[in-house]
């Protein structure tokens, strides 16, 4: 197993790392490093962020329904080009 040497760590950072080592139940520094790296890979969202995402998805789905009901028939490139030019002219 490889050895990692870390020099010139600020004392506050070293205290925080020691606290994390005890809190996470790590026996070695390597185990702590492995847990920290693994925790970086997982993304945790707060309940507020999840609710904002749900609201955004619902808003998008409602918009899709509004656009879909206003769309009649199969659009052609020519019709869409004319429609966008008319829209831009306003």
N, C-alpha and C positions, 0 to 999 in steps of 0.2 A: 504494500500500500504506500502511496506517495505521501510525502509530508509537506504541509503548507506552512510557511513562515510569514507571519505578518508583523511588520515593524511600524513603529511610530503611530499607533492608534491613540486617538484622544481618549483620555481617561473616562469621560462620560459615555463614549461609545462602547468602550470595553465593559463598563458596568451594565449597560443595556444588553450587550451580548451575553454576559453572564446571567442576567436575569432571565433572558429568553431561553438560555440553555436549561436552566432549572425549571422554568414554567412549561417548556415543551417536553420535559423529561428526557433530555438528551444526555447520554453518558460521555460522549466525546464531542470535540469541536467539529469533527468531520460529520457526525450525525446531525449536529445543528445546521451546518452548512447545507447538507443534503435536504433537510426539511425546509430551510429558507428558499432554496432553489425550487423545490417542488411547490411551495406556496406561491411563488412568483408565477408559475404556469397556470394556476387556477385563478379564475376571475370571480370575485364575489361582488354582487350588486346589492345595493341597499334596497329596502322595500320601496322607498320613494322613487329610485331610478327605475325599478321594475314597473311601478304604477305609471310613470311617465312613458315608458315604452309601450305599455298596454294601451294607454290613451292615444298615443301616436298611431299605433296599428289600427285601432278602431276608427280614428279619423281618416286614415288612408282608405280603409275599406268603404266608409261612407262616401268619400270622394269618388271612388271607383264606381259605386252604384249610381251616383249622380251623373257622372260622365257617360256611363253605359246606357242609361235611360235616355239621354239626350242624343245619342248616336243612332241614326236611323239607317238601315241598309248597310251594305258593304262599301266602305269608302274606297275611292280610287286615288291614285297619286295626283291626277289632274284636279279632282274635286278638293282634295286636301290642300294642294298648292294654292288654288283660288281662294279657299276659305282662309288660309293663313295670311295671304296678301290682303284680303279684305279686312281682316282683323288688325293687321299692322297699319293700315291706312287710317284707322280711327284715331 
